[in-house]
Amino acid sequence: MACRGKLTCPARFGPVREVTHEADTGLVLEVAFEGLQRSTRHKSGVAMRFPRISRLRWDKPPREADRLETLEKMLETTAGNTLAPSS
């Protein structure tokens, strides 16, 4: 079934759908990953290596969740714009 109207259809970015949220309502997911790097392929400009949802954060409202800026700061502190687990 096709979407009819912008109010019922989230924005699409290839196979990815935009998730809408507000400061006090929404779902917060904790995402674990093996590495982080800059990406020209993804709209966010960041790619996670082996991302996985580690848990749902029912205790945390969206206003307290980390944002893309947090990942960008992590990349800035690493050489070569790649963050990988230490051995």
ZARO-939379 format. One record per residue (C-alpha): residue in one letter; x, y, z. Coordinates in Angstrom, 1 decimal, always signed. Layout:
! residues N
BALUM residuo   east  north     up
BALUM       A      X      Y      Z
...
! end
This chain:
! residues 87
BALUM residuo   east  north     up
BALUM       M   +0.0   +0.0   +0.0
BALUM       A   +1.4   +3.4   -1.0
BALUM       C   +1.6   +6.3   +1.5
BALUM       R   -0.8   +9.2   +0.9
BALUM       G   +0.3  +12.5   +2.3
BALUM       K   +3.3  +13.8   +4.2
BALUM       L   +1.6  +13.4   +7.6
BALUM       T   +1.4   +9.7   +7.4
BALUM       C   +4.6   +8.9   +5.5
BALUM       P   +8.1   +9.2   +7.0
BALUM       A  +10.9  +10.6   +4.9
BALUM       R  +12.8   +7.9   +2.9
BALUM       F  +16.5   +7.6   +2.4
BALUM       G  +16.8   +4.4   +0.3
BALUM       P  +15.7   +1.5   +2.4
BALUM       V  +15.9   +3.7   +5.6
BALUM       R  +12.9   +5.5   +7.0
BALUM       E  +13.1   +8.7   +9.1
BALUM       V  +12.0   +8.3  +12.7
BALUM       T  +10.1  +11.2  +14.2
BALUM       H  +10.4  +12.1  +17.9
BALUM       E   +9.9  +14.9  +20.3
BALUM       A  +11.8  +15.9  +23.4
BALUM       D   +9.6  +14.0  +25.8
BALUM       T   +8.1  +11.2  +23.6
BALUM       G   +9.9   +8.7  +21.5
BALUM       L  +11.9   +5.5  +21.7
BALUM       V  +15.5   +5.5  +22.8
BALUM       L  +17.7   +2.7  +21.5
BALUM       E  +21.2   +1.9  +22.9
BALUM       V  +23.4   +0.9  +19.9
BALUM       A  +26.6   -1.0  +20.3
BALUM       F  +29.2   -1.1  +17.5
BALUM       E  +32.7   -2.3  +16.7
BALUM       G  +34.1   +0.7  +15.0
BALUM       L  +33.2   +4.2  +13.7
BALUM       Q  +34.3   +6.1  +10.6
BALUM       R  +33.4   +9.0   +8.3
BALUM       S  +31.2   +8.1   +5.4
BALUM       T  +30.1   +9.9   +2.2
BALUM       R  +27.6   +7.1   +1.5
BALUM       H  +25.4   +7.8   +4.6
BALUM       K  +23.3  +10.9   +5.1
BALUM       S  +24.7  +11.3   +8.6
BALUM       G  +28.3  +11.3   +7.4
BALUM       V  +29.1   +8.5   +9.9
BALUM       A  +29.2   +4.8   +9.5
BALUM       M  +29.2   +2.2  +12.3
BALUM       R  +30.9   -1.1  +11.9
BALUM       F  +28.7   -4.0  +13.0
BALUM       P  +26.0   -1.9  +14.7
BALUM       R  +23.5   -3.7  +16.9
BALUM       I  +20.7   -2.6  +19.2
BALUM       S  +21.9   -3.7  +22.6
BALUM       R  +18.8   -2.6  +24.6
BALUM       L  +15.8   -0.4  +24.7
BALUM       R  +16.1   +2.5  +27.1
BALUM       W  +12.6   +2.9  +28.6
BALUM       D  +14.2   +4.9  +31.4
BALUM       K  +15.6   +7.6  +29.1
BALUM       P  +13.6  +10.3  +27.3
BALUM       P  +14.8  +11.4  +23.8
BALUM       R  +16.1  +14.7  +25.1
BALUM       E  +18.7  +12.8  +27.2
BALUM       A  +19.9  +10.6  +24.4
BALUM       D  +23.2  +11.2  +22.6
BALUM       R  +23.1  +12.8  +19.3
BALUM       L  +25.1  +12.6  +16.1
BALUM       E  +27.4  +15.3  +17.5
BALUM       T  +28.6  +12.8  +20.1
BALUM       L  +29.8  +10.4  +17.4
BALUM       E  +31.4  +13.3  +15.5
BALUM       K  +33.4  +14.3  +18.6
BALUM       M  +34.5  +10.7  +19.0
BALUM       L  +35.8  +10.7  +15.5
BALUM       E  +37.6  +14.1  +16.0
BALUM       T  +39.6  +12.6  +18.9
BALUM       T  +41.0   +9.7  +16.8
BALUM       A  +43.6   +9.8  +14.1
BALUM       G  +42.6   +9.1  +10.6
BALUM       N  +38.9   +9.5  +11.4
BALUM       T  +38.5   +5.9  +12.3
BALUM       L  +37.5   +4.6  +15.7
BALUM       A  +38.1   +0.9  +16.3
BALUM       P  +38.3   -1.1  +19.5
BALUM       S  +41.7   -1.3  +21.1
BALUM       S  +43.5   -4.7  +21.2
! end
